[in-house]
Amino acid sequence: MKHLITTFAAVCLLSTAHAQDLIVGSPAPPLASGEFVQGEAVKEFEKGKTYIVEFWATWCGPCVRVIPHVNELQKKYADKGLVVIGQNVWERDEAKVKPFIEKMGEKMTYRVALDDKSGGGEGKMAGTWMKAAGQRGIPAAFIVNKEGTIAWIGHPGTLATATLEQIIDGSFDTAAHAEKAKKEKELRRAIQGATAKFEKALKENEIDKAQEALGELEAFDDPRTTSFLPMMRMDIAVKSKDGKRAGEHALSMLAAAKQMQNNAQAVHTLVRFSSQLNDAEGLDGFDRKITVQLAEQASSITEGKNSAVLAILARAKFLAGDKEGAVATQEQAIKHAEKEEQKAELQEKLESYKK
């Protein structure tokens, strides 16, 4: 089974910050699940068995995509004592869980439990496991070894088959993994700290401090920062009214977006830059046609059928002086809008372009 690669885009995040006191090497907390809606209930961890407690929700796209992978693990290693518990968490409507499982059919045959929310709040498992481990995103998996110790924590899609086999047969070096996890946590905290420093400095219009924080993030040379560093550079350029540099960053991102394999990520990035540049005022030396190029690329990827993207492109054309192009593009945005309220807003904007 292949080791799946994931990015920030493959994780559904909960925005609240959490303390972290449950780590690799810790004794597994007691199970505090609510109703088991599929499979035999597990009340406690049995010595001699290995458990994957995988946190997920029906609304989380990355969770849904990784379910078949988790299901294969259960099937492949069930005879070696592996027990998989799909622990539902942060669910917005628990009534959707059973129908979801039924729809998944043979792709999701392992045990599934709801969280115990009898005490109010997010749920007991959300607190004693996810919050305690500082896990802000799902899917998230915890592997409990035969001694009842947390041997591994991470995105289930990144769980290598060899790692799981070693945990099951007892040859996995939990201490080494714990040290690696500790360093990873320290790096994550450092990245979060520098990011917070950047956001605060930018909000307070302290460009030098924002640039300093950006330098700290660049120095980490971590793959997780690559998606948002270009946006931070653009933020500084726009905030400092440096149109020339903003244009350079925009063209650089346009070239990068054309190379992206993930179309959704490319569109998100292009739309973010286009919207920001459309809203920016007083950019000395900025060529508005660059924003048009960004939005045109996003529209091309969405085959000219995304109303929101078309509206951004229309505004970019208008600001670049292409009034006729703005009107024609805005009309297409209205054509592809699905909701009447959205159409009304787009129509109002169209009238302003015509005037």
N, C-alpha and C positions, 0 to 999 in steps of 0.2 A: 504494500500500500504506500502510495507516494506521500511524502512529507509536504503538506499544503503550505503555501506562503501567504501570509496575510499582511495588511497594512492598517493604518488608522481607519481607512475607509471600510474595513471589514469588521469593525467593532461598533456596537451601539453603545453610546456613552450616557451615563447619568452625570449631571453637572456638579452635584455636590462633592466636596472634598471629604476624604475619609482618613481617619487615623489608621496606622498599619501596625498591628501587633501579632497577626497570624501569618507566619512565614513558613517556607520550606524547612522541615526539621521540627516543627511544632507538633505536639500531639493533636490529632484531629478533634475538633470540637464535637460535642454530642449532636446527633441529628435532631433537628427540631422541625421536621417537615410537617405539613398539614396532610390533607387527604391524598392518598395515592390514587390517581385517576386511571392508571394503567399498571398492571403487574402487582406482584406481592409486595406488601409494605415492608420496608426495612426500618426497624426501630433502633438498631445499634450496629456498630461495625464488629464483625466476627474475626477473631484472630485466624490467620491462615488464608484469608480472602483479600483480594485487591479490589478497591472500589474507585470508580470514576464518578465524582459528583459534578455534573455539568449544568451550569446555570444558563437559563435561556428564557425567552418570551416569544409569544406568537407574533408580536409586532416588529420583532427584530429581524431584518432581512439576513444579516450575516449568520444569525443563529439558525435560521431555516436552511440556509445553504450548507451548513456543516453537519446537519442532522444525519444524512446518509452515511457520512464518514464515521460518526460516533456509533451508528448502528452496526456498521461493518466491524468495528472494534469489539463490540459486545458479542457478535456472532462468532468471530474468529477466536476469541479467548475465553469464551464462557466455560469451556471444559477445563480451563486452567484456573478457574476460581475467580474470574473477573465479573464484577457486578457493576452495571452502569445505572446511575440514577439521574434522570433528566429533571433537575430541580427548577421548576418554574419560579421566576422572581420578577419583581417590578411589573407584574402583569396589570394592564389597564382594565381588562374585563375578563375575569377568570371563567366566565361562562363560555368563552371562545376556546378554551383549552381542549376539552373533550372532542368537540367537532373537528378541531385542528388535527388531533391525533388520529381520528378516524379517517380523515382525508389523506393523511400521510401513509396510512396502511402499512405495507411491508417495509417502508423506508424508515419507520420509527416503531420498533417492536420492544424496546427496552422499558424499564420501569419509569414512570413519570409521576412526580409529586407536586402538589401545590405548596405554596409557602403557608406557614401558620401565622395568620394575621389576627388571631384572637385577642392579642394584647394591643392591637392598634398599630399604626405606623406602617412601615414598608413590609414588615414580616420578620419572623425570628431568624430564618436562614439568611435573609438579606443582611441582618445585623451581625450575627455571630460568625458568619463566613465571609460574605462579600465585603461588608464594611470593615470588619476586623482585619482583612487582608489588604485593604486599600484598593480593592478592585472596583473601578468606576465604570467598567464596560462589560458587556456581554456579547458573544458567549465567553464564558470563563470556566475552566475546568480545574478541579482539584483531584489529585490522585492520592488515595490513602493506601499505604502499603500493608503488608500482612501483619505488621507490628502495631498498626493503628497510628502511624506517623504520616504527616503530610510530606509526600516525596516529590511532588511536582505541582506547580501552579502555572497556568497560562491559557492561551487561546487553544481550544481543542484541535483546530486545524493545523497548528504547528507541532502537535505531538507526534514525534517520530515513532514508527513502529518498533524500532530497535530499543528506544528508551522505555516504552511500555513493557516490552518483553523482559528487559533487565529488571524493572521494578517487580514484575510478577515472579521472576526466578530468584530474586534477592541479590543480584549482582550489581544493581545500580548504586552508584556512589552518591548517596543522599547528601552527605556533608559537603562534597565538592559542588553539587548543584545548589546547595543552600548558600555557599559562599558566592557563587556566580549570581544567584538571585539577589543577594545582599548588595553586590556592586551595581547590579541593574537598577535596584530600587534607589540607590544613592544617585545614580546618573539621572534617573527619571525625576527625582526631586530637584536636582540641580537645573535640569531643563525647565521644569515648572517654575522654579524661582526666577530664572533669567527671563522667562516669558512674562511673568507677572511684573517684573521690573520694567520690561519693555513697554507693556501696556500702560502702566502707571505714568511712565515718562512721556509717552506719546499723548496721553490724555491731558497731562499738565503742560504740554507743548515744550518739553525739555528735550530738544532734538539731540543734544550731545549725549545725554544719558541714555536715550533710546538707541543711539548709534553704538554706545558702549555695550548695552545689553545684547544688541544684535551681534556684536563681535564675540561675546561670550558664547552665544548659541552656535555661531559658525565654528568656533574653536572645538566644540564637542565632536564635530564631524560625525554626527550620528544620522543614520538613514531616516529616522523618524522626523527629523527637522527639515528635510529637503522639501517637503510639500508646503511648508508655511514660511520658510525663509524668503522666497521671492516676494511673497505678499507683504512681509515686514519691510523689505527694501522699498517696495512701492509705497507703503504707508509713510515712510520717512520722506520720500521724494515729494509726495503730495502735501504732506504737512509742512514741509519747508518751501513749498511753492517752486520746486525745481522741475520745471517742465521738460528740460532736456534729459535729465536723468530718468524722469518718469517714462519718457518715451523709449529710452534705452531698455529699461526694465520690461516695459510692455512688449517690445519687439522680441526680447530674449524669451519671455514667457510664451509668446505666440509660436516661436520656433520649437520650444519644448513641448507645447500642447500638441503640435502636429506629429510629434514622435510618441506621444502617449498611447499605450495599448488600451487603457481603460477610457472609453469614450465618456462615461459619466463624470470621471475625474477631470477630463479635459474640458468638458462643457462647464463644470462647476468653476474651474479656475478662470476660464475665459470670461464667463459671466461676472465673476467677482471683480476682475480687473476692469472690465468694460463699465460696470455700474459705478465703480469708484471713480473712474476717470470722467464719466458723464457728470457726476456730482461735483467734481473738483472745480474750483474757481481760482483764477489768478495764477495759472501755471505758465510761467514765463518760458517762451520758446517751445511750447508743446504743440505738436502737429495733431490736430483733432482727427485726421484721417487714420491715424494709428488705432484709435478706438474703434473706428468703423471696421478695420481689418480684424480686430479681435472678435467683435460681435459677428462678423460675416463667417469667421471660422466656426464659431459656436453654432450658428444657424445652419451651416453646411453639414456639421455632424448630426444635427437634429433634423436634417432633410427639409429645412424650411417650414416645419410644421409645429414648432413649439412657440406658443403665443407669447410667453414671457421673454424668450430670447429675441423674438421678432420685435417686441416692443423696445427692448434695449438697443437693438440695431437701428430702429427708426429714430430713436433719440440721438444716437451717435451720428447718424447722417444729418439730422437737423442741426446739431451743434457744429458739424463740419461745413455747414452751408449748403447742403444738398436738400433743399426744401421739397422738391418733387419726389426724390427718392424716399424721404422720410414719410411723406403722405402715402405713397404706394406700399411701403413696408408696413406702416401702421394699419392699413386696410387689410393686409394679410394677417396681421396679429389678431385683428377682430374676427376674421374669418375662422381662425383656428381656436379661438377662445371657447371654452366649454360652458362657463357659467355666465348668466345674464348680467350679474353684478360686475364681473370682470369686463364683459363687453361694453358696459356703460362707461366704465372708467377709461377704457381704451378709446371709445368714441369721443369722450370729452377731450382727451389728449389730441386726437386726430383733428378736431375742430380748431384747437389752438395752433396746430401746425399749418392748417389752411389759412388762418388769419395772418 
